[in-house]
Amino acid sequence: MNGPSEQAYSVIENGPVQQELRIRDSDVSVAGGSVRHAVDRLGRRHLLIPLTDGQEAIEDRNSCGVSLSGRELVDRNRAGRYLDVSCEMVQLRDLFAVFSDDLLERLSAEHAPPAAVCSSVLERWRELFNPVRGALLGSRALAALLAELHVLEQIADRSPSRAVRTWTGPDKARADFTGARAAVEVKATTGRDRVMVVIHGLHQLDQAPLEDIYLHVEQLETVPTGGDSVPDVVSRLLSAGVDRAGLMGGLAAVGYLDSDAQAYRHMRFSVLSSRTFRVTTPGFPRLVPAALADPGLAERVFRVMYTIDVTDSAAIPGQLDSIQPALDHLLTGSSLDSADQAL
């Protein structure tokens, strides 16, 4: 992650330690003056927000990772009051830089008192600063996540503000991306000889109550160098301007913690191929409730899992030349049928 705050903190951390706080002014100013990045002698990162005489600080130590408190500093023989936003855990330093970018953006856009803005932004990020560590994600889970993030990246190219809102996979929704009228399910496979994907249940490829559902498949290969990694895509998405807290929250929901990014950076994949299908096309191989003699029995059938071989994609009904028509339908509600009618 290489946002403005990460760059500022890196500059400070590489400088000489001559005082309690090493400080660098940001490009954002509030009524009290320039907001400042700082690093203390213990290596903790801070964001210092200057306060005017009439503005109050706020005390918030309800997160184990980030705290808010008032602070007085003497700079150039002049005392000043600040709201000190402090990162309390070294393993959260990278995430804190992303949070700082989000906070700076809000401070520059809103006219509310700094304490109110900081409290609001921290509340949205709070769960991410109380991480519950589990086992690292394995290769298969990382491949699946990478494929989803590649699609999220294509959506962000069209609409950064809407991208994370369409990403419903972390919410355990039926499909990985869901719009008002269509959904896109994303699958990853690391098989080299055959491209096969596993479908879970009778409802995963069922479009009801939407107009359409699409299946996008990425064939990936692990590589020692080059290729792409989940941390790489996360950095690109943050640079693209997606909802920072929403993205990091979605990643945490699927078991990816930013504090483990360095380990994940070594797990790299190359994209061998990708293919997209409109699964509502007659003849596409899927199991859905409507395919049963009595669709009502679908509610009594459990633990259905089946595999679709999409190696010879040209022979499968519903193949699309690219994912773009699926994203059109997802984001604008414009389906292939309506495009044909327009012609």
C-alpha positions as CSV (number, residue, x, y, z in Angstrom):
1,M,0.0,0.0,0.0
2,N,1.5,3.2,-1.1
3,G,-1.0,6.0,-0.4
4,P,-0.1,9.5,0.7
5,S,0.0,8.6,4.4
6,E,2.2,5.5,3.9
7,Q,4.6,7.7,1.9
8,A,4.7,10.3,4.6
9,Y,5.2,7.8,7.4
10,S,8.0,6.1,5.4
11,V,9.8,9.4,5.0
12,I,9.6,10.2,8.7
13,E,10.6,6.7,9.8
14,N,13.7,6.8,7.6
15,G,14.8,10.2,9.2
16,P,17.0,10.8,12.2
17,V,15.5,10.4,15.7
18,Q,16.3,13.7,17.3
19,Q,13.1,14.3,19.4
20,E,10.1,12.6,21.0
21,L,8.1,13.0,17.8
22,R,9.2,13.2,14.2
23,I,6.6,15.3,12.3
24,R,5.7,16.0,8.7
25,D,2.9,18.3,7.6
26,S,0.3,16.8,5.3
27,D,-1.4,18.6,2.4
28,V,-4.7,18.8,4.4
29,S,-5.5,21.8,6.6
30,V,-8.3,22.4,9.1
31,A,-9.3,25.5,11.0
32,G,-6.4,25.0,13.5
33,G,-3.7,24.5,10.8
34,S,-2.1,21.7,8.9
35,V,-2.9,18.1,9.9
36,R,0.5,16.4,10.6
37,H,1.8,12.8,10.3
38,A,4.1,11.8,13.1
39,V,6.1,8.9,14.5
40,D,7.2,8.6,18.1
41,R,10.4,7.1,19.6
42,L,8.7,3.7,20.0
43,G,7.8,3.7,16.3
44,R,4.1,4.3,16.7
45,R,2.4,6.2,14.0
46,H,0.2,9.2,14.8
47,L,-2.0,11.7,13.0
48,L,-2.0,15.1,14.7
49,I,-5.0,17.3,14.1
50,P,-4.6,20.9,15.3
51,L,-7.4,22.4,17.3
52,T,-8.6,26.0,17.7
53,D,-9.2,27.5,21.1
54,G,-12.9,26.7,20.9
55,Q,-12.5,23.1,19.8
56,E,-12.5,20.3,22.2
57,A,-10.4,17.1,22.0
58,I,-12.0,13.7,22.6
59,E,-10.8,10.6,24.5
60,D,-11.5,7.2,23.0
61,R,-9.5,4.1,24.0
62,N,-12.2,1.6,23.2
63,S,-10.2,0.0,20.4
64,C,-7.0,-1.9,21.2
65,G,-5.4,-0.7,17.9
66,V,-6.2,3.0,17.7
67,S,-6.8,5.7,20.3
68,L,-7.9,9.3,20.3
69,S,-6.7,11.8,22.9
70,G,-5.8,15.4,23.4
71,R,-2.2,16.5,23.3
72,E,-0.2,19.6,23.7
73,L,3.0,20.2,21.6
74,V,5.5,23.0,21.6
75,D,6.8,23.6,18.1
76,R,9.1,26.6,17.2
77,N,8.6,27.9,20.7
78,R,4.8,28.0,20.2
79,A,2.4,25.7,22.1
80,G,-0.4,24.1,20.3
81,R,-3.3,21.8,21.1
82,Y,-3.9,18.7,19.0
83,L,-6.2,15.7,18.7
84,D,-3.8,12.8,18.6
85,V,-4.9,9.8,16.6
86,S,-2.5,7.1,17.6
87,C,-1.8,3.6,16.3
88,E,-1.2,1.4,19.4
89,M,-0.2,-1.9,17.7
90,V,2.8,-2.2,15.4
91,Q,1.2,-5.0,13.4
92,L,-1.6,-2.5,12.4
93,R,0.8,0.2,11.1
94,D,0.0,-0.4,7.4
95,L,-3.7,-0.5,8.0
96,F,-3.4,2.7,10.1
97,A,-1.9,4.4,7.0
98,V,-5.0,3.5,5.0
99,F,-7.2,4.7,7.8
100,S,-5.2,8.0,7.9
101,D,-5.9,8.6,4.2
102,D,-9.6,8.0,4.8
103,L,-9.6,10.4,7.8
104,L,-7.7,13.1,5.9
105,E,-10.2,12.9,3.1
106,R,-13.1,13.3,5.4
107,L,-11.4,16.2,7.3
108,S,-10.8,18.0,4.0
109,A,-14.4,17.5,2.9
110,E,-16.4,18.1,6.0
111,H,-16.9,21.3,8.1
112,A,-17.7,19.5,11.4
113,P,-15.4,19.8,14.4
114,P,-12.3,17.5,14.0
115,A,-13.3,15.5,17.1
116,A,-16.7,14.7,15.6
117,V,-15.1,13.7,12.2
118,C,-12.5,11.5,13.9
119,S,-15.0,9.8,16.1
120,S,-17.3,9.0,13.1
121,V,-14.5,7.6,11.0
122,L,-13.0,5.6,13.8
123,E,-16.4,4.1,14.6
124,R,-16.6,2.8,11.0
125,W,-13.1,1.3,11.2
126,R,-13.3,0.1,14.8
127,E,-13.8,-3.6,14.2
128,L,-10.8,-3.7,11.9
129,F,-8.6,-2.4,14.7
130,N,-9.6,-5.2,17.0
131,P,-8.4,-8.1,14.8
132,V,-9.1,-11.7,15.7
133,R,-6.2,-13.7,14.3
134,G,-6.8,-17.1,12.7
135,A,-4.8,-19.3,10.5
136,L,-3.3,-17.9,7.3
137,L,-5.3,-18.4,4.2
138,G,-4.2,-21.3,2.1
139,S,-3.3,-21.3,-1.6
140,R,-6.8,-22.3,-2.8
141,A,-8.5,-19.6,-0.7
142,L,-6.0,-17.0,-1.9
143,A,-6.6,-18.0,-5.5
144,A,-10.4,-17.6,-5.1
145,L,-9.9,-14.3,-3.4
146,L,-7.6,-13.0,-6.1
147,A,-10.1,-13.9,-8.8
148,E,-12.8,-12.0,-7.0
149,L,-10.5,-9.0,-6.5
150,H,-9.6,-9.0,-10.2
151,V,-13.3,-8.6,-11.0
152,L,-13.7,-6.0,-8.3
153,E,-10.8,-4.1,-10.0
154,Q,-12.6,-4.1,-13.3
155,I,-15.7,-2.8,-11.6
156,A,-13.7,-0.1,-9.9
157,D,-12.3,1.0,-13.3
158,R,-15.9,1.9,-14.2
159,S,-17.2,3.1,-10.8
160,P,-14.9,3.3,-7.8
161,S,-17.6,4.5,-5.5
162,R,-19.9,1.6,-6.3
163,A,-17.4,-1.2,-6.5
164,V,-17.2,-2.4,-2.9
165,R,-21.0,-2.2,-2.6
166,T,-21.5,-4.7,-5.3
167,W,-19.0,-7.1,-3.7
168,T,-21.4,-9.4,-1.8
169,G,-19.2,-12.5,-1.5
170,P,-17.9,-11.5,2.0
171,D,-21.5,-11.2,3.2
172,K,-22.1,-14.9,2.4
173,A,-24.5,-13.9,-0.4
174,R,-25.5,-16.4,-3.1
175,A,-23.2,-14.7,-5.6
176,D,-19.9,-12.8,-5.3
177,F,-21.2,-9.6,-7.0
178,T,-24.8,-8.5,-6.9
179,G,-26.6,-5.6,-8.6
180,A,-30.2,-4.6,-8.8
181,R,-30.9,-6.9,-11.8
182,A,-28.0,-9.3,-12.2
183,A,-25.3,-11.1,-10.3
184,V,-21.8,-12.5,-11.1
185,E,-20.4,-15.6,-9.5
186,V,-16.6,-15.8,-9.6
187,K,-14.6,-19.1,-9.5
188,A,-10.9,-19.8,-9.6
189,T,-9.2,-23.0,-10.6
190,T,-5.5,-23.9,-10.5
191,G,-5.9,-27.0,-12.7
192,R,-3.7,-27.0,-15.8
193,D,-5.3,-29.8,-17.9
194,R,-9.0,-29.2,-17.3
195,V,-10.8,-26.1,-16.2
196,M,-13.4,-27.3,-13.8
197,V,-15.4,-25.4,-11.1
198,V,-17.4,-26.6,-8.1
199,I,-20.9,-25.3,-7.6
200,H,-22.4,-25.4,-4.1
201,G,-26.1,-26.0,-3.9
202,L,-29.1,-25.7,-6.2
203,H,-29.3,-21.9,-5.7
204,Q,-25.8,-20.7,-6.5
205,L,-26.5,-20.4,-10.2
206,D,-30.2,-19.7,-9.9
207,Q,-31.0,-16.2,-11.1
208,A,-34.3,-15.8,-9.2
209,P,-35.3,-13.1,-8.3
210,L,-32.8,-11.4,-10.6
211,E,-32.9,-11.2,-14.4
212,D,-29.6,-13.0,-15.0
213,I,-26.6,-14.5,-13.3
214,Y,-23.2,-14.9,-14.9
215,L,-20.3,-17.2,-14.1
216,H,-16.7,-15.9,-14.5
217,V,-13.9,-18.4,-14.2
218,E,-10.2,-17.6,-13.9
219,Q,-7.6,-20.3,-14.5
220,L,-4.6,-19.5,-12.3
221,E,-1.1,-20.9,-11.9
222,T,1.2,-20.5,-8.9
223,V,4.5,-18.8,-9.8
224,P,7.6,-18.1,-7.7
225,T,8.1,-14.5,-9.1
226,G,6.1,-12.1,-11.2
227,G,2.4,-12.7,-11.6
228,D,0.0,-11.1,-9.2
229,S,-0.8,-11.4,-5.5
230,V,-3.7,-10.4,-3.3
231,P,-1.7,-7.6,-1.5
232,D,-0.8,-6.2,-4.9
233,V,-4.5,-6.0,-6.0
234,V,-5.5,-4.5,-2.7
235,S,-2.9,-1.7,-3.2
236,R,-4.2,-1.0,-6.7
237,L,-7.8,-0.9,-5.5
238,L,-7.0,1.6,-2.7
239,S,-5.2,3.7,-5.3
240,A,-8.2,3.5,-7.6
241,G,-10.3,5.3,-4.9
242,V,-12.6,2.5,-3.7
243,D,-14.3,2.7,-0.2
244,R,-11.3,2.0,2.0
245,A,-13.1,0.8,5.1
246,G,-15.5,-1.3,3.0
247,L,-12.7,-3.0,1.2
248,M,-10.7,-3.8,4.3
249,G,-13.8,-4.9,6.1
250,G,-14.7,-7.3,3.2
251,L,-11.2,-8.7,3.3
252,A,-11.3,-9.3,7.0
253,A,-14.7,-11.0,6.6
254,V,-13.1,-13.7,4.4
255,G,-10.1,-14.1,6.7
256,Y,-7.6,-11.8,5.1
257,L,-5.9,-9.5,7.6
258,D,-3.7,-6.7,6.4
259,S,-1.1,-7.5,9.1
260,D,-0.4,-10.8,7.2
261,A,0.1,-9.0,3.8
262,Q,3.9,-9.6,3.8
263,A,3.4,-13.4,4.0
264,Y,0.7,-13.3,1.3
265,R,2.9,-11.2,-1.0
266,H,5.0,-14.4,-1.6
267,M,2.0,-16.4,-2.8
268,R,1.8,-15.3,-6.4
269,F,-0.4,-16.4,-9.3
270,S,-0.3,-16.0,-13.1
271,V,-3.6,-15.8,-15.0
272,L,-3.6,-18.5,-17.7
273,S,-7.1,-17.8,-19.0
274,S,-10.5,-16.4,-18.1
275,R,-13.9,-17.1,-19.4
276,T,-17.4,-15.8,-18.7
277,F,-20.8,-17.4,-19.2
278,R,-24.4,-16.3,-19.1
279,V,-25.7,-19.3,-17.2
280,T,-29.4,-18.6,-18.0
281,T,-28.7,-19.4,-21.6
282,P,-30.7,-22.6,-22.5
283,G,-28.4,-25.6,-22.5
284,F,-25.8,-24.2,-20.0
285,P,-25.0,-27.1,-17.6
286,R,-26.4,-26.2,-14.2
287,L,-28.6,-27.6,-11.5
288,V,-31.3,-25.2,-10.3
289,P,-34.8,-25.7,-8.6
290,A,-36.6,-25.1,-11.9
291,A,-34.8,-28.2,-13.4
292,L,-36.5,-30.5,-10.9
293,A,-39.8,-32.3,-11.7
294,D,-41.2,-30.5,-8.7
295,P,-39.2,-27.2,-8.0
296,G,-40.8,-27.1,-4.5
297,L,-38.6,-30.1,-3.5
298,A,-35.5,-27.9,-3.8
299,E,-36.2,-26.7,-0.2
300,R,-35.9,-30.3,1.0
301,V,-32.6,-31.1,-0.9
302,F,-29.4,-30.3,1.0
303,R,-25.7,-30.5,0.5
304,V,-25.8,-30.6,-3.3
305,M,-22.4,-30.1,-4.8
306,Y,-21.4,-30.6,-8.5
307,T,-18.6,-29.8,-10.8
308,I,-18.8,-28.2,-14.2
309,D,-16.1,-28.7,-16.8
310,V,-15.7,-25.5,-18.8
311,T,-12.5,-26.4,-20.5
312,D,-14.0,-26.4,-24.0
313,S,-15.7,-23.1,-23.4
314,A,-16.7,-22.5,-27.1
315,A,-18.9,-25.6,-27.0
316,I,-20.8,-24.4,-23.9
317,P,-24.0,-22.4,-24.4
318,G,-23.8,-18.9,-22.9
319,Q,-20.1,-18.2,-23.4
320,L,-19.4,-14.5,-23.8
321,D,-16.4,-12.9,-25.5
322,S,-15.5,-11.1,-22.3
323,I,-16.8,-10.2,-18.8
324,Q,-17.9,-6.7,-20.0
325,P,-21.5,-7.5,-20.8
326,A,-21.9,-9.1,-17.4
327,L,-20.5,-6.0,-15.7
328,D,-22.8,-3.8,-17.9
329,H,-25.8,-5.8,-16.6
330,L,-24.5,-5.7,-13.0
331,L,-23.9,-2.0,-12.9
332,T,-26.4,-0.4,-15.3
333,G,-29.1,-3.0,-15.5
334,S,-28.6,-3.2,-19.2
335,S,-28.8,-6.9,-20.3
336,L,-27.7,-8.6,-23.5
337,D,-31.4,-8.9,-24.5
338,S,-32.1,-5.2,-24.1
339,A,-28.9,-4.4,-26.1
340,D,-30.1,-6.7,-28.9
341,Q,-33.5,-5.0,-28.9
342,A,-31.8,-1.6,-29.1
343,L,-30.1,-2.7,-32.3
